[in-house]
Amino acid sequence: MNQLRLGFMSSHGGSNMQAILDAASDGRLNALPAVLISNNSTSTAMERARQYGMPAYHYSSVTHQEPETLDRQILQTLKKHEIDYLLLVGYMKRLGPATLDAYAGRIINIHPSLLPKYGGHGMYGRYVHEAVLRSGDRETGVTVHLVDGKYDTGAIISQCTVKVEEDDTVDSLSARVLEREHEFLVETLIRIANQEITVG
């Protein structure tokens, strides 16, 4: 099993990152969580990283007004920490071209539906689950995919299904999908580390 050096980008809670930190700590996942970048200086993700002892940086339009400068700073930080894969765990901004190019095929996102269903601009969090419930679908799920610069269009790495119950609300469906996200992202990274899945 290869040890994965992982970088993270998150805007808010970072609960998927926490699932990975826990899996790395207890030995289920052979990974070294190396760095977090957040565009929100007060995000829970920043606190999670600090508690774990992982370097955490706040970079945003507040710290770098020009998008090109922000992109270069993000890339420089990721290279400094020698990451193998960059995980977008609730990062609500688009990456710049320099970062996308440097880590092409190695930027991983997790989405709370079975893409290509319910993906695209503005489709995140509860908006996805609202759309699933409106559609009457009896099944939704989780998609782990590569990031290609557009919203939710990168190559799919792995998917799993989650049943939609007849009495589901947005909150109940969201909670059940998120719980599965935490497990499934770790499962997928274990398969990547074991070279059962080839990424890039």
TORKOL-356035 format. One record per residue (C-alpha): residue in one letter; x, y, z. Coordinates in steps of 0.001 Angstrom, whole numbers, plus 524288, in hexadecimal, padded with zeros to 5 digits. Layout:
# TORKOL-356035
(A; (X; Y; Z))
...
END
This chain:
# TORKOL-356035
(M; (80000; 80000; 80000))
(N; (80547; 80D50; 7FC31))
(Q; (804ED; 81852; 8060E))
(L; (7FD40; 823A5; 8006F))
(R; (8015F; 8319E; 80373))
(L; (7F48E; 838ED; 8039D))
(G; (7F13A; 84739; 8026F))
(F; (7E3B9; 84C97; 8058D))
(M; (7DBE0; 85883; 801B8))
(S; (7CF94; 85BD3; 8094B))
(S; (7C6CE; 86786; 80B71))
(H; (7BEAB; 8636F; 81715))
(G; (7BD6D; 85788; 81FE0))
(G; (7C702; 84E0A; 819FA))
(S; (7C00C; 84204; 81F54))
(N; (7C4BB; 839B1; 813EA))
(M; (7D28F; 83E1E; 816EF))
(Q; (7D079; 83A14; 82515))
(A; (7CC66; 82C81; 8209C))
(I; (7D948; 82B68; 81941))
(L; (7E129; 83091; 824C0))
(D; (7DABC; 82668; 82D81))
(A; (7DD62; 81B71; 823C7))
(A; (7EB99; 81F7C; 82290))
(S; (7ECFD; 82040; 83150))
(D; (7E77E; 812BF; 83409))
(G; (7EEFF; 80C28; 82917))
(R; (7E3B2; 808D8; 81FF9))
(L; (7E935; 8120B; 815A6))
(N; (7F7B3; 812B8; 812A0))
(A; (7F822; 8215F; 810BA))
(L; (7FF44; 82D54; 81595))
(P; (7F5ED; 838E7; 8164F))
(A; (7FF61; 843AB; 812B6))
(V; (7F873; 850CB; 81167))
(L; (7EB6E; 857E9; 81166))
(I; (7E84B; 86436; 809D6))
(S; (7DB90; 86B33; 80D01))
(N; (7D59C; 87775; 8073D))
(N; (7CEDF; 879A9; 81460))
(S; (7D7A3; 87D7B; 81FB7))
(T; (7CD57; 87990; 829C4))
(S; (7C95D; 86C9C; 8238D))
(T; (7C7B8; 860A1; 82BFF))
(A; (7D0E3; 859E0; 82287))
(M; (7DBE9; 862F5; 826E0))
(E; (7D97B; 85F22; 83507))
(R; (7D8FE; 850B2; 83198))
(A; (7E61D; 851D2; 82AC1))
(R; (7EC5D; 858DE; 83630))
(Q; (7E759; 84EBF; 83FD4))
(Y; (7ED3C; 84420; 8374F))
(G; (7FA30; 84B5A; 83686))
(M; (7F955; 84D87; 827DF))
(P; (7FDCB; 85A64; 821D6))
(A; (7F21F; 862E0; 81E2F))
(Y; (7F201; 86F27; 815E8))
(H; (7E7A4; 8794C; 812F1))
(Y; (7E878; 87E24; 804EE))
(S; (7DD57; 885A5; 7FEB1))
(S; (7DA15; 89251; 7F7C2))
(V; (7DC68; 898B4; 804FD))
(T; (7EA91; 89459; 80569))
(H; (7ED09; 89492; 7F6A3))
(Q; (7E495; 89E12; 7EEFC))
(E; (7E8FC; 899A7; 7E17F))
(P; (7E422; 88C1D; 7DD65))
(E; (7F112; 888F7; 7D6C7))
(T; (7F8AA; 88C39; 7E31D))
(L; (7EF7E; 883E1; 7EB48))
(D; (7F0EF; 8788E; 7E1BF))
(R; (7FFCD; 87968; 7E249))
(Q; (7FFC1; 879E6; 7F12D))
(I; (7F71C; 86DE3; 7F210))
(L; (7FFC1; 8667B; 7E895))
(Q; (80C41; 86A91; 7EF7F))
(T; (806DD; 865C2; 7FC8D))
(L; (8026F; 858AD; 7F70F))
(K; (80FB9; 85685; 7F0C6))
(K; (816A9; 85A59; 7FD56))
(H; (80F72; 84F71; 8046D))
(E; (81216; 845B9; 7F957))
(I; (80449; 8408F; 7F863))
(D; (80083; 83516; 7EFBE))
(Y; (7F1FA; 8381F; 7EF4D))
(L; (7E9ED; 84440; 7F1FA))
(L; (7DCA7; 841B5; 7F818))
(L; (7D1E9; 84BD6; 7F6E7))
(V; (7C9AE; 8498B; 802FB))
(G; (7BF1D; 853D5; 80251))
(Y; (7C781; 85DFC; 7FB6A))
(M; (7BDF0; 867CF; 7F5BE))
(K; (7C6EE; 86EC0; 7EC2F))
(R; (7CC0E; 86B0C; 7DED7))
(L; (7DA79; 867EC; 7DE11))
(G; (7E35D; 8702E; 7D5A3))
(P; (7E9AB; 86B4B; 7C916))
(A; (7F766; 869F0; 7CEA0))
(T; (7F2E7; 860E2; 7D993))
(L; (7E9EE; 85949; 7D07D))
(D; (7F4F4; 8573F; 7C6CF))
(A; (7FF48; 85376; 7D0CE))
(Y; (7F697; 8494C; 7D758))
(A; (7EEB9; 844C6; 7CB91))
(G; (7E99B; 8371B; 7CE34))
(R; (7ECBC; 83851; 7DCAE))
(I; (7E210; 8418F; 7E18A))
(I; (7D6D3; 83A17; 7E7BB))
(N; (7C94F; 83F07; 7EB4D))
(I; (7BDD2; 83862; 7F1FA))
(H; (7AFE7; 83B7B; 7EDDA))
(P; (7A33E; 8378C; 7F4C7))
(S; (79C2D; 83193; 7E923))
(L; (79E17; 827AB; 7DE5F))
(L; (7A46C; 8305C; 7D441))
(P; (7A18A; 83461; 7C9C8))
(K; (79472; 835E1; 7D09C))
(Y; (792F5; 84216; 7D8F1))
(G; (7A041; 847F4; 7D62F))
(G; (7A4B4; 854F4; 7D0C4))
(H; (7A564; 86309; 7D52E))
(G; (79D88; 865A3; 7E183))
(M; (79B2B; 85735; 7E420))
(Y; (7A0EE; 854A5; 7F17C))
(G; (79C48; 850FC; 7FF05))
(R; (78DBF; 851E9; 80171))
(Y; (78B21; 856B7; 7F382))
(V; (78F0F; 8494D; 7EE8D))
(H; (78653; 84230; 7F83E))
(E; (77ADD; 84B40; 7F55E))
(A; (77C38; 847F2; 7E6ED))
(V; (77CD5; 83952; 7E9CA))
(L; (77073; 839D1; 7F202))
(R; (7694D; 84223; 7E7E6))
(S; (76CAA; 8384D; 7DD58))
(G; (766AB; 82CE4; 7E49B))
(D; (7730A; 824CB; 7E2F7))
(R; (77364; 81914; 7EC0E))
(E; (7822A; 818C6; 7EBFA))
(T; (78CEE; 822C1; 7ED45))
(G; (79B0E; 8211A; 7F13F))
(V; (7A8F0; 8260C; 7F1F3))
(T; (7B28D; 82898; 7E6F5))
(V; (7C13E; 82A03; 7E854))
(H; (7C69F; 83051; 7DC09))
(L; (7D207; 837A5; 7D63F))
(V; (7D179; 84664; 7D4DD))
(D; (7D351; 84BDF; 7C737))
(G; (7D07C; 85A56; 7C8B7))
(K; (7C1CE; 859A4; 7C65C))
(Y; (7B76C; 85656; 7D05B))
(D; (7B5EB; 847B7; 7D2E3))
(T; (7B9E6; 84346; 7C53A))
(G; (7C6D8; 83C79; 7C823))
(A; (7C8ED; 82DE8; 7C663))
(I; (7C1C7; 825A2; 7D071))
(I; (7CAC0; 81DB6; 7D955))
(S; (7C072; 8167C; 7E142))
(Q; (7B21A; 8170C; 7E4F3))
(C; (7A924; 810F7; 7EF0A))
(T; (79A7A; 81178; 7F0D3))
(V; (7921D; 81637; 7FC20))
(K; (783AD; 812CA; 7FCFD))
(V; (779C5; 81DCE; 7FD47))
(E; (76F64; 81AB1; 80766))
(E; (76120; 81E37; 80521))
(D; (760BA; 8271D; 810FE))
(D; (76DDA; 82DB6; 80E79))
(T; (76F63; 83C3C; 8105D))
(V; (77AC6; 8442E; 80B49))
(D; (780DF; 8437D; 818CE))
(S; (77F52; 834D5; 81AA1))
(L; (78434; 831A3; 80CFC))
(S; (78F89; 83B1B; 80E66))
(A; (793B7; 834F1; 81B41))
(R; (79349; 82723; 815C7))
(V; (79AB4; 82AA5; 80966))
(L; (7A4F9; 8321C; 81130))
(E; (7A72D; 82687; 81A25))
(R; (7A96B; 81E0C; 80E27))
(E; (7B263; 8286C; 80835))
(H; (7BB69; 82766; 813F1))
(E; (7BC7D; 818A7; 81289))
(F; (7BD07; 81825; 803C8))
(L; (7C794; 82269; 80201))
(V; (7D06B; 81AE8; 80B52))
(E; (7CD20; 80E11; 80475))
(T; (7D09C; 8140D; 7F74F))
(L; (7DD94; 8197D; 7FC3B))
(I; (7E110; 80C29; 801E4))
(R; (7DE9D; 8063C; 7F477))
(I; (7E73C; 810AA; 7EE3B))
(A; (7F213; 80E03; 7F821))
(N; (7F0C7; 7FF6A; 7F567))
(Q; (7F1B2; 80243; 7E6C0))
(E; (7E45F; 7FC13; 7E4B4))
(I; (7E042; 808D8; 7DE3B))
(T; (7E92D; 81057; 7D514))
(V; (7E768; 81F02; 7D5AA))
(G; (7ED64; 8290F; 7CCAF))
END
